[in-house]
Amino acid sequence: MDYLDKFTGDWASLGGVELDFEAGRTTNHHNKGDVYYAEANLKVPGKMIRAQKNGDDLHAAIDAVKEVLAEEIKEYKERKK
């Protein structure tokens, strides 16, 4: 969660944030393509942010989810201003 702390650190006083994260292979019979997935559910004050991405390797899927979460958090903060 260190990656997201720079975006969510100020919410600790408002009840904090909770992250559920899962990553793995989509199936065992694929040999090529987007066979890995990463999924995150981020609970922030007043909202649930969800991201799910597939990738050709596990790190690509995780990085894609991190990017989506960062963008969603930025948009959420802008709307809250």
Secondary structure as the mmCIF struct_conf table of DSSP 4:
data_model
#
loop_
_struct_conf.conf_type_id
_struct_conf.id
_struct_conf.beg_label_comp_id
_struct_conf.beg_label_asym_id
_struct_conf.beg_label_seq_id
_struct_conf.end_label_comp_id
_struct_conf.end_label_asym_id
_struct_conf.end_label_seq_id
HELX_RH_AL_P HELX_RH_AL_P1 ASP A 2 THR A 8
HELX_RH_3T_P HELX_RH_3T_P1 GLY A 9 LEU A 14
TURN_TY1_P TURN_TY1_P1 GLY A 15 GLY A 15
STRN STRN1 GLU A 18 ARG A 25
BEND BEND1 THR A 26 THR A 26
BEND BEND2 ASN A 28 HIS A 29
BEND BEND3 LYS A 32 ASP A 34
STRN STRN2 TYR A 36 VAL A 44
TURN_TY1_P TURN_TY1_P2 PRO A 45 GLY A 46
STRN STRN3 LYS A 47 GLY A 55
BEND BEND4 ASP A 56 ASP A 57
HELX_RH_AL_P HELX_RH_AL_P2 LEU A 58 LYS A 80
#
